[in-house]
Amino acid sequence: MQIEEICAQQISASDSEVVSPIRISDTAAVCGDSTGTTPQRRENWRRHPDPRRLAPAHPHAKETLDRHDAALDCGVPTYVDPVSGFSVFTADFLAARNFCCSSGCRHCPYA
């Protein structure tokens, strides 16, 4: 699948019309840490999720990471999980929030 097709799918993943997709840059003004400090991000956080959140041996790991990478390349905050169909936040979106919400996000840069 071409990157343009993946981007188009990401933006129109639901049946409802997307009027204005959220971009990662849009989160900076509304998200942040209440203490004003940025927590430490783990090494390789952007392209490699913590193995406790997505094991490299998982049968759908490659497809999942391909979708995540395509969403990063498109600048969209989510992608559709290939197994569950749920929307999953990208590492860039989570990093822009500057805090860990402790919800077990797959691509949390602080996990």
C-alpha positions in Angstrom: 0.0 0.0 0.0 1.3 3.5 -0.9 1.8 6.1 1.8 -0.8 8.4 0.2 -3.4 5.6 0.4 -2.6 5.0 4.0 -2.8 8.7 4.8 -6.2 8.9 3.1 -7.4 5.9 5.1 -6.2 7.4 8.3 -8.0 10.6 7.7 -11.2 9.0 6.5 -11.2 5.9 8.7 -14.7 6.4 10.1 -18.0 6.6 8.3 -18.5 10.2 9.4 -17.0 13.1 7.4 -13.8 14.4 8.8 -13.9 18.2 8.6 -10.6 19.1 10.1 -8.2 16.3 11.1 -6.2 16.9 14.3 -2.5 17.4 13.6 0.2 16.7 16.2 1.2 20.4 16.1 -2.4 21.2 17.3 -1.8 19.4 20.7 1.0 21.7 21.9 -1.3 24.5 23.0 -3.7 22.3 25.0 -1.5 19.6 26.5 1.3 19.6 29.0 2.6 18.6 32.3 1.0 20.4 35.3 4.5 20.7 36.9 5.9 22.4 33.8 8.6 19.8 33.4 9.0 17.2 30.6 9.5 13.6 31.7 12.4 11.5 30.4 11.6 9.7 27.1 13.0 6.2 26.7 15.6 5.5 23.9 14.1 4.8 20.4 10.7 5.9 21.6 9.4 7.2 18.3 9.6 4.0 16.2 9.9 1.2 18.7 7.2 0.7 21.3 8.2 -0.8 24.7 8.2 -4.6 24.2 5.8 -5.0 27.1 3.3 -3.0 25.1 3.9 -4.7 21.7 6.2 -7.7 21.7 8.4 -8.0 18.6 7.2 -11.6 18.2 3.6 -10.7 18.2 2.0 -12.1 15.0 0.7 -8.7 13.8 3.7 -6.6 15.0 5.0 -5.8 11.5 1.6 -4.7 10.2 1.0 -2.7 13.4 4.3 -0.9 13.2 3.9 -0.3 9.5 0.5 1.4 10.2 2.1 3.4 13.1 5.0 4.5 10.9 2.6 5.6 8.1 0.6 7.6 10.6 3.8 9.3 11.8 4.8 10.0 8.2 1.4 11.5 7.5 1.4 13.6 10.7 -1.9 12.2 12.0 -2.3 11.4 15.7 -3.8 7.9 15.4 -3.9 4.8 13.3 -6.3 1.8 13.2 -5.1 -1.3 14.9 -5.1 -4.2 12.4 -6.6 -6.7 14.9 -9.1 -4.9 17.0 -10.0 -2.0 14.7 -9.5 0.5 17.6 -7.8 3.8 17.1 -4.3 3.9 18.6 -2.4 7.1 19.5 1.0 7.5 17.8 4.2 8.1 19.7 4.4 11.7 18.4 1.0 12.5 19.7 1.7 11.0 23.1 5.1 12.8 23.3 3.5 16.1 22.5 1.3 15.7 25.6 4.5 15.8 27.8 3.2 13.3 30.4 2.3 9.7 30.8 -1.4 9.1 31.7 -0.7 5.6 33.0 -3.3 4.0 30.7 -0.9 1.6 29.1 -0.7 3.3 25.7 1.1 1.1 23.2 3.5 3.9 21.9 4.0 5.8 25.2 7.4 7.4 25.0 7.7 7.4 28.8 6.9 3.7 29.5 
